[in-house]
Amino acid sequence: MANITKKVSWSSRADESGATGEGTPLLNGSEQPRYSRQDSLRGRPKEIPHNEKLLSLKYESLDYDNSENQLFLEEERRMSYIGFRCLEISRWVVCGLIGFLTGLIACFIDIVVETLAGVKYLVVKENIEKFTEVGGLSISLILWAVLNSAFVMVGAVIVAFFEPIAAGSGIPQIKCYLNGVKIPRVVRLKTLVVKVGGVICSVVGGLAVGKEGPMIHSGAVVAAGVSQGRSTSLKKDFKIFEYFRRDTEKRDFVSAGAAAGVSAAFGAPVGGVLFSLEEGASFWNQMLTWRIFFASMISTFTLNFFLSIYHNNTGDLSNPGLINFGRFESDSVAYNLYEIPLFIAMGAIGGLLGALFNVLNYWLTIFRIRYVHRPCLQVMEAMLVAAVTATVSFAMIYFSNDCQPLGPEHAEEYPLQLFCADGEYNSMATAFFNTPERSVRSLFHNQPGTYNPLTLGMFTLTYFFLACWTYGLTVSAGVFIPSLLIGAAWGRLFGILLASITSSGSIWADPGKYALIGAAAQLGGIVRMTLSLTVIMVEATGNVTYGLPIMLVLMTAKIVGDYFVEGLYDIHIKLQSVPFLHWEAPATSHWLTAREVMSSPVTCFNRIEKVGTIVDVLSNTSTNHNGFPVVVHVAPGDEPAKLCGLILRSQLIVLLKHKVFVELARSRLTQRKLQLKDFRDAYPRFPPIQSIHVSQDERECMMDLTEFMNPTPYTVPQVYTHTHTNSHCVFSGWTGDSERLGEISPGQTRTGGATPAMHPARTPSGVKRSRSFSDAKTAAMTTQGHP
């Protein structure tokens, strides 16, 4: 049976660096239970045990440190001022391309979804109208359920069988990537294709999902591909942007791609920049801010421009994003001081409902991890949810008696008359029989009296549980729009009830503003975003009047929700056992010192090392380290060695591949001197050590690591107490080139039973923000010798 960490992981693929089915231990050193061949013949166990408090070794870390070895320094010295300026221009060009391509993808998704959904709803509408007169509405229900299930089946099949990492919105995965964790296959071209196709099928299939969240993942994939100037999936190298083929540069462009995705989804360039800052990027500077903002603007403009051409209004840039909330006029959204407490109360309600949503989805996801782990079961569950969604929607519309007059001011896309009188339409159908984006817009802008309280209450209740059940399916889908729709429904209900219990109903005449506040409260209560979500809502509505109320609502929702449970994205990150480093260290971790978590003895290399020793260490599957200290013995005997550098597994593999041996260099058999280009050409898919052939004679050769190692690895004193240790750090009696006692890799600190990861992502105030992340296999080293 495949290992537990494989089943629990987003990718659910065999680890690329090892054979399928190899036992992968969790961070505490325990391995998954072994199963015999007889067990496999009897069938896989029905339940897969899972403990999210353990960190998985499935995930690697990104190398965020520029290895300032001799090759790097020589290249920097050779580069002129003009060369550096050209690199800066190239960064701007890449950001522009990221924005342009992300906008094109958003435009494609929007046009295809609107076209297919329009065809589906027209077919079902005509069928319902036909059988309303002659009887037999059950046929219409079956047609609706079958159409939904068919679309969702296609979306679920391509995700479950071809690229499981494309499931969900992709925001948790991108958060992890920008935090320093390498999620397998997360920025592949295949992932992008499956993501786009999957989200189209999910939205057209009528699931309680949105197409905005996956745009963030799509933008990140575009950024990761464009910035490298080649496609490793298509095996096509355009020989451009070669300087950016390293994790440090790629990380910044992925930040720009995520921001461009937000900008395309909501028409919010500033919100996109703040989203990358608040939710993702761990490294930030002023120039990066400008480049990300540039990518966001290009993304919005591209989507706007091509949608204007599609709608035969070339040059009319009035469709800034995939979701258009419509324009809130100033007179209709005016508010008074005494409404502020009401808005804060709505924020508290949103926090409570968001916490309930997250708790329910948490237990549902645990159930899925344990029992619904086969691709065929995942596809069947998605089809079941699609059929149930159609059935519930039809039942709600069928039993609703909320009939509203169909006047010229009602711009309903697919009005259903059903059992209403002539000239009237079923109000419940406006919410259910529509794409979620149009439903949100109708709740914001329809005239007072369009919905009765019972309709809104029933819709909120049913859609809440449908959305909770849907998030986490093996389909590409986002949670932004369902959250906004749930909040808009109960927010509008809140406004109607206020108007009914007060004598002067004219004060509360427009429930649309309460729908907006409710939408913000619900979304904030689920995802716990504050700064970026405030700006996104303000930019999407096109009116800054509600900036202050939205801020208050989101802060209240976050405070109330955090009291009960974490945000939805953080919950799913924890469920996948990802070693994610939060902004703050755990409260009980400050008393720990480095001495208590160092592992010893340390796997290290001499500055001039035997090739056979290097091959044996790299081939050792029990450790599978990715960073190795380089030491030099200054005195004979048992005197401790001195640290002189750090070298990565990927560097050693490239050196072995090119046979960079001391004996060959002396005999002048080497064709040329190794350059950084050779390392960049192998990036990011370095070959496994098993693919490198080393003869018996070559094993006796020596390899000089001096030129290739990083001579300035990060070291900290052994009494260092902060858990935000960066990367694969060496601990010694004093910082610097001193006696070597041990080392620690990410994730080795234990605090209160939990095991937080140690990434270079964020450092405390006053500490140098380093970018070292050399141990690419997160927590690969065992914690020998610590309590």
PyMOL commands that set and color helices and strands:
alter all, ss='L'
color gray80, all
select helices_A, chain A and resi 4-8+37-42+70-78+81-134+137-162+164-166+171-179+189-204+213-226+242-244+247-266+269-280+286-310+337-371+375-399+427-432+436-445+453-470+480-501+505-508+512-527+531-541+544-564+568-575+594-597+611-619+649-657+662-666+676-682+689-691+696-699
alter helices_A, ss='H'
color red, helices_A
select strands_A, chain A and resi 60-61+181-182+230-231+236-237+403-405+424-426+605-606+608-610+627-632+642-648+702-704+715-717+729-732+740-744
alter strands_A, ss='S'
color yellow, strands_A
deselect
rebuild
show_as cartoon
